[in-house]
């Protein structure tokens, strides 16, 4: 088994780093919606959006692994930039690429690839987080329209995007088979958004509300019996997030190591102290192990969608290990690591969310155990009659 990346793949990653240094770094001055839109247009001109999306709709048509490596490289350079590439490749737009009609792909994918459009995803609700199938947002077909009612929460990037892919129920049986998805424009009548709340990574998240929101049927991406397909594609988004987090943790590791070589105490660089050498060695082992698990899932997804068990295994390990790498980078810097003038505290705050969103680590442990045991394990509370 060859664990080495090809020369072409290494070249792609270096191209991403070089573009960042030469053309993009100066643009990443803040994380405002205006900066996001400007960066998307520049990235589109550079051929860096829609990396994995079909060429006939404006994408670059790169293989899955190459796309993910580019996301990792950009995430290592700048967390904000890595997020943009994630959204424009294996985020919600991937659902349209996988499940949409030719008309929907032409209408909705092309703007993402050109940098003029973007999508958020709406799955979680106040009473439906890890229990995604408990969602109550509903859609009904009425004549030539779809009508949406309900709400979503923890929606990131809703100020940066013009649509949200909303997972909702098309029937009332209570089964997961009722669940489909509607692409909701943010300027639609019946759409409102909360003022937002800021999370630990300084991202503003929103609650979205839909009140008799009416759209043409072209906005229906999937109807009933689509839950399994939707979440199979969502696994590619989970995989993309892991690559982005790996890039961020790598940046924290590199910064901490370089700092330890220049910071002196007791008349010598702190990297000369055995206690810190062991810490650095442990950090490297965690990064390597995380990378192997993530790359395995990506490599096996090359011929199709990633295996859920491999995604869960990577998610479980990385949710803890990458967080510890970033935390140790702070420790290497001591008091400076705790200051916002240095980047490592920001790296930690970015990576901390990876064990929560996309399914908590605990939920993924349940999912992996079910796979190992070869049976479904329901988390729902049993009734007294059971």
C-alpha positions as CSV (number, residue, x, y, z in Angstrom):
1,X,0.0,0.0,0.0
2,X,1.5,3.3,-1.1
3,X,0.9,6.1,1.4
4,X,2.7,8.7,-0.7
5,X,1.0,11.5,-2.5
6,X,1.8,11.8,-6.2
7,X,4.0,14.6,-7.5
8,X,1.0,16.1,-9.2
9,X,-0.9,16.1,-5.9
10,X,2.0,17.7,-4.0
11,X,2.2,20.2,-6.8
12,X,-1.5,21.1,-6.4
13,X,-1.0,21.7,-2.7
14,X,2.1,23.9,-3.3
15,X,0.2,25.8,-6.0
16,X,-2.5,26.6,-3.4
17,X,0.1,27.8,-0.9
18,X,1.9,29.9,-3.6
19,X,-1.4,31.5,-4.7
20,X,-2.1,32.4,-1.1
21,X,1.3,34.0,-0.6
22,X,1.3,35.9,-3.8
23,X,-2.3,36.9,-4.4
24,X,-4.7,36.0,-1.6
25,X,-3.0,36.8,1.7
26,X,-3.4,40.5,1.4
27,X,-7.1,40.1,0.7
28,X,-7.8,38.0,3.8
29,X,-7.8,41.2,6.0
30,X,-11.1,40.3,7.7
31,X,-14.0,37.9,7.6
32,X,-16.7,40.3,6.5
33,X,-19.3,39.3,3.8
34,X,-17.7,41.9,1.5
35,X,-14.3,40.1,1.8
36,X,-15.9,36.8,1.3
37,X,-17.6,37.9,-2.0
38,X,-14.4,39.5,-3.2
39,X,-12.3,36.4,-2.5
40,X,-14.9,34.2,-4.2
41,X,-14.6,36.2,-7.4
42,X,-10.8,36.2,-7.4
43,X,-10.8,32.4,-6.6
44,X,-13.1,31.8,-9.5
45,X,-10.8,33.8,-11.9
46,X,-7.9,31.6,-10.6
47,X,-9.9,28.4,-11.3
48,X,-10.1,27.5,-7.6
49,X,-13.9,27.2,-7.1
50,X,-15.9,24.2,-7.9
51,X,-12.8,22.1,-7.9
52,X,-14.6,18.8,-8.0
53,X,-17.7,19.9,-9.8
54,X,-18.5,19.0,-13.4
55,X,-16.8,21.0,-16.1
56,X,-20.0,21.4,-18.1
57,X,-21.4,23.5,-15.3
58,X,-18.3,25.6,-14.8
59,X,-16.3,23.4,-12.4
60,X,-12.8,22.1,-12.7
61,X,-13.7,18.4,-12.7
62,X,-10.8,17.4,-10.3
63,X,-10.8,14.0,-8.6
64,X,-12.1,13.9,-5.0
65,X,-8.7,13.4,-3.4
66,X,-7.1,16.2,-5.3
67,X,-10.0,18.5,-4.3
68,X,-9.7,17.6,-0.7
69,X,-5.9,18.2,-0.7
70,X,-6.5,21.7,-2.1
71,X,-9.0,22.4,0.7
72,X,-6.4,21.1,3.3
73,X,-3.7,23.3,1.8
74,X,-5.8,26.4,1.8
75,X,-7.1,25.6,5.3
76,X,-3.5,25.5,6.4
77,X,-2.8,28.9,4.9
78,X,-6.0,30.7,6.2
79,X,-9.0,29.3,8.0
80,X,-11.4,31.8,6.3
81,X,-10.1,30.9,2.9
82,X,-10.3,27.2,3.5
83,X,-14.0,27.6,4.5
84,X,-14.8,29.3,1.2
85,X,-13.3,26.5,-0.8
86,X,-15.1,23.9,1.4
87,X,-18.5,25.6,0.7
88,X,-17.8,25.9,-3.0
89,X,-16.8,22.3,-3.6
90,X,-18.0,19.6,-1.2
91,X,-20.5,21.6,0.8
92,X,-24.2,21.7,0.0
93,X,-23.5,22.3,-3.7
94,X,-22.4,18.7,-3.8
95,X,-25.9,17.6,-3.1
96,X,-27.1,19.4,-6.2
97,X,-24.3,17.9,-8.2
98,X,-25.2,14.4,-7.0
99,X,-29.0,14.5,-6.9
100,X,-30.1,17.5,-9.0
101,X,-31.6,17.4,-12.5
102,X,-29.6,18.8,-15.5
103,X,-31.7,22.0,-15.3
104,X,-30.9,22.4,-11.5
105,X,-27.2,21.7,-12.1
106,X,-27.0,24.4,-14.8
107,X,-29.0,26.9,-12.8
108,X,-27.5,26.5,-9.4
109,X,-23.9,25.1,-9.8
110,X,-22.6,27.5,-12.3
111,X,-23.0,30.6,-10.1
112,X,-21.1,28.8,-7.3
113,X,-18.2,28.1,-9.7
114,X,-18.2,31.7,-11.0
115,X,-18.1,33.1,-7.5
116,X,-21.4,34.9,-7.8
117,X,-23.4,32.5,-5.7
118,X,-23.1,30.4,-2.7
119,X,-25.1,28.0,-0.4
120,X,-25.5,27.4,3.3
121,X,-27.0,24.2,4.6
122,X,-29.9,24.0,7.1
123,X,-30.3,20.6,8.9
124,X,-30.3,21.3,12.7
125,X,-33.4,22.6,14.5
126,X,-33.8,23.6,18.2
127,X,-35.2,20.1,19.0
128,X,-33.4,18.2,16.2
129,X,-29.6,18.3,16.4
130,X,-28.0,14.9,16.7
131,X,-31.5,13.5,16.3
132,X,-31.7,14.9,12.7
133,X,-34.7,12.7,11.9
134,X,-36.7,14.6,14.5
135,X,-36.8,17.7,12.3
136,X,-40.2,19.3,11.9
137,X,-39.7,21.8,9.1
138,X,-42.2,20.8,6.4
139,X,-42.6,21.2,2.7
140,X,-45.7,20.5,0.6
141,X,-46.3,20.4,-3.1
142,X,-49.2,22.7,-4.0
143,X,-49.9,23.1,-7.7
144,X,-46.7,24.1,-9.4
145,X,-45.0,25.3,-6.2
146,X,-43.4,23.9,-3.0
147,X,-44.5,25.6,0.3
148,X,-42.1,25.5,3.2
149,X,-42.8,26.1,6.9
150,X,-40.6,25.8,9.9
151,X,-37.2,26.9,11.2
152,X,-33.5,26.0,11.3
153,X,-30.7,26.9,13.7
154,X,-26.9,27.0,13.8
155,X,-26.8,28.1,10.2
156,X,-23.3,29.4,9.4
157,X,-22.4,31.8,6.5
158,X,-26.0,32.9,6.0
159,X,-24.7,36.5,5.5
160,X,-22.2,35.2,2.9
161,X,-24.6,33.2,0.8
162,X,-27.8,33.7,-1.2
163,X,-29.4,30.3,-0.7
164,X,-29.7,27.7,2.0
165,X,-30.3,24.0,1.2
166,X,-33.1,23.2,3.7
167,X,-33.7,19.6,4.8
168,X,-37.4,19.2,5.5
169,X,-40.3,16.7,5.6
170,X,-42.6,16.2,2.6
171,X,-45.0,13.9,4.5
172,X,-46.2,13.4,8.1
173,X,-45.5,9.7,8.7
174,X,-42.7,10.5,11.1
175,X,-40.3,8.3,9.1
176,X,-36.9,9.4,7.9
177,X,-38.2,8.5,4.4
178,X,-40.3,11.7,4.6
179,X,-37.2,13.9,4.4
180,X,-36.1,15.7,1.3
181,X,-34.4,19.1,0.6
182,X,-35.4,22.4,-0.9
183,X,-33.0,25.2,-2.0
184,X,-34.4,28.4,-0.4
185,X,-33.3,31.8,-1.8
186,X,-32.7,34.3,0.9
187,X,-34.8,37.0,-0.9
188,X,-37.9,34.8,-1.1
189,X,-41.1,36.1,0.5
190,X,-41.7,34.2,3.7
191,X,-38.0,33.9,4.6
192,X,-36.6,35.7,7.6
193,X,-33.4,35.5,9.6
194,X,-32.5,36.2,13.2
195,X,-29.9,38.8,14.2
196,X,-27.4,36.0,14.7
197,X,-25.2,34.8,17.5
198,X,-21.4,34.5,17.5
199,X,-19.8,31.1,18.2
200,X,-16.4,30.3,19.7
201,X,-14.7,30.6,16.3
202,X,-16.0,34.1,15.8
203,X,-18.5,32.9,13.2
204,X,-22.0,34.4,13.2
205,X,-24.6,31.8,13.1
206,X,-28.3,32.3,12.5
207,X,-31.8,31.0,12.9
208,X,-33.8,30.8,9.7
209,X,-37.6,31.0,9.6
210,X,-39.9,29.9,6.8
211,X,-43.5,31.1,6.9
212,X,-45.6,29.8,3.9
213,X,-42.6,30.3,1.7
214,X,-43.5,29.5,-1.9
215,X,-41.1,28.5,-4.6
216,X,-41.3,27.0,-8.1
217,X,-40.7,23.2,-8.1
218,X,-37.2,23.7,-9.7
219,X,-36.0,24.5,-6.1
220,X,-37.0,21.0,-4.9
221,X,-33.7,19.1,-4.9
222,X,-35.0,15.9,-3.4
223,X,-38.4,14.8,-2.2
224,X,-39.4,11.7,-0.2
225,X,-37.2,8.6,0.2
226,X,-34.2,10.8,-0.1
227,X,-32.8,10.8,3.4
228,X,-30.3,8.0,2.8
229,X,-29.0,9.7,-0.4
230,X,-28.9,13.1,1.2
231,X,-26.8,11.9,4.1
232,X,-24.6,9.8,1.9
233,X,-23.6,13.0,0.1
234,X,-23.4,14.8,3.4
235,X,-20.6,12.4,4.3
236,X,-18.5,14.1,1.6
237,X,-19.1,17.4,3.4
238,X,-17.9,15.8,6.6
239,X,-14.8,14.5,4.8
240,X,-14.1,18.0,3.5
241,X,-14.4,19.5,7.0
242,X,-11.9,16.9,8.2
243,X,-9.4,17.9,5.6
244,X,-9.9,21.6,6.4
245,X,-9.4,20.9,10.1
246,X,-6.3,18.8,9.4
247,X,-4.9,21.9,7.5
248,X,-5.7,24.1,10.5
249,X,-4.1,21.8,13.0
250,X,-1.0,21.4,10.8
251,X,-0.7,25.2,10.8
252,X,-0.8,25.3,14.6
253,X,1.8,22.5,14.8
254,X,4.2,24.3,12.4
255,X,3.8,27.6,14.2
256,X,4.4,26.0,17.6
257,X,7.5,24.1,16.4
258,X,9.1,27.2,14.7
259,X,8.4,29.3,17.8
260,X,10.1,26.7,20.0
261,X,13.2,27.0,17.9
262,X,13.5,30.8,18.5
263,X,12.1,31.3,21.9
264,X,14.9,31.1,24.5
265,X,14.7,30.5,28.3
266,X,17.5,29.6,30.6
267,X,19.9,30.6,27.9
268,X,18.8,28.1,25.3
269,X,15.9,27.5,22.8
270,X,13.0,25.9,24.5
271,X,13.1,23.2,21.8
272,X,16.2,21.9,23.6
273,X,14.1,20.9,26.7
274,X,13.2,17.2,26.7
275,X,9.7,17.9,28.0
276,X,8.8,20.0,25.0
277,X,10.5,17.6,22.6
278,X,8.2,14.8,23.8
279,X,5.2,17.2,23.4
280,X,6.2,17.9,19.8
281,X,6.7,14.2,19.1
282,X,3.2,13.4,20.4
283,X,1.7,16.3,18.3
284,X,3.4,14.9,15.2
285,X,2.1,11.3,15.9
286,X,-1.4,12.6,16.3
287,X,-1.3,14.6,13.1
288,X,0.1,11.6,11.2
289,X,-2.6,9.2,12.6
290,X,-5.3,11.7,11.9
291,X,-4.0,12.2,8.3
292,X,-3.9,8.4,7.7
293,X,-7.5,8.0,8.8
294,X,-8.7,10.9,6.8
295,X,-6.8,10.0,3.7
296,X,-8.0,6.4,3.9
297,X,-11.6,7.6,3.9
298,X,-10.9,9.9,1.0
299,X,-9.0,7.3,-1.0
300,X,-11.7,4.7,-0.7
301,X,-14.3,7.4,-1.7
302,X,-12.5,7.9,-5.1
303,X,-14.8,5.3,-6.8
304,X,-17.9,6.6,-5.1
305,X,-19.2,8.1,-1.8
306,X,-17.1,7.6,1.3
307,X,-17.9,4.7,3.6
308,X,-19.8,6.0,6.7
309,X,-17.8,3.7,9.0
310,X,-14.5,5.2,7.8
311,X,-15.9,8.8,8.1
312,X,-17.0,8.0,11.7
313,X,-13.6,6.5,12.6
314,X,-11.8,9.6,11.3
315,X,-14.2,11.9,12.9
316,X,-13.9,10.2,16.3
317,X,-10.2,10.3,16.4
318,X,-9.7,13.7,14.8
319,X,-12.3,15.4,16.9
320,X,-10.0,14.7,19.9
321,X,-6.5,14.5,18.4
322,X,-6.5,17.7,16.3
323,X,-8.0,19.6,19.3
324,X,-5.1,18.4,21.4
325,X,-2.5,19.4,18.8
326,X,-3.9,22.9,18.7
327,X,-4.0,23.0,22.5
328,X,-0.4,21.9,22.8
329,X,0.6,24.6,20.2
330,X,-0.8,27.2,22.7
331,X,1.2,25.5,25.5
332,X,4.4,25.7,23.4
333,X,3.9,29.5,23.2
334,X,3.1,29.9,26.9
335,X,1.6,33.2,27.7
336,X,1.9,34.4,24.1
337,X,-0.2,31.4,22.9
338,X,-3.1,32.7,25.0
339,X,-3.0,36.1,23.3
340,X,-5.1,37.0,20.2
341,X,-2.0,38.7,18.6
342,X,-0.7,35.2,18.0
343,X,-2.7,32.8,15.7
344,X,-2.6,29.5,17.7
345,X,-5.6,30.4,20.0
346,X,-7.6,31.0,16.8
347,X,-6.6,27.7,15.4
348,X,-7.8,26.0,18.6
349,X,-11.2,27.8,18.5
350,X,-11.6,26.8,14.8
351,X,-10.8,23.1,15.4
352,X,-12.9,22.8,18.7
353,X,-16.1,22.8,16.7
354,X,-15.1,19.7,14.7
355,X,-16.2,17.4,17.5
356,X,-19.6,19.0,17.5
357,X,-20.8,19.9,14.0
358,X,-21.4,17.3,11.3
359,X,-22.5,14.9,14.0
360,X,-21.0,14.9,17.5
361,X,-18.1,12.5,18.3
362,X,-20.5,10.7,20.6
363,X,-23.0,10.1,17.9
364,X,-20.3,8.9,15.5
365,X,-19.2,6.4,18.2
366,X,-22.7,5.1,18.3
367,X,-22.8,4.8,14.5
368,X,-19.4,3.1,14.4
369,X,-20.5,0.6,17.1
370,X,-23.6,-0.2,15.1
371,X,-21.4,-0.9,12.1
372,X,-19.1,-3.1,14.1
373,X,-21.9,-5.0,15.7
374,X,-23.8,-5.4,12.4
375,X,-27.1,-4.1,13.6
376,X,-29.1,-0.9,14.0
377,X,-28.9,0.7,17.5
378,X,-31.7,3.2,18.1
379,X,-31.0,6.1,20.4
380,X,-34.7,6.9,20.8
381,X,-36.2,6.5,24.2
382,X,-38.3,3.4,24.4
383,X,-42.0,3.6,25.3
384,X,-43.2,1.8,28.5
385,X,-45.0,-0.7,26.3
386,X,-41.7,-1.8,24.6
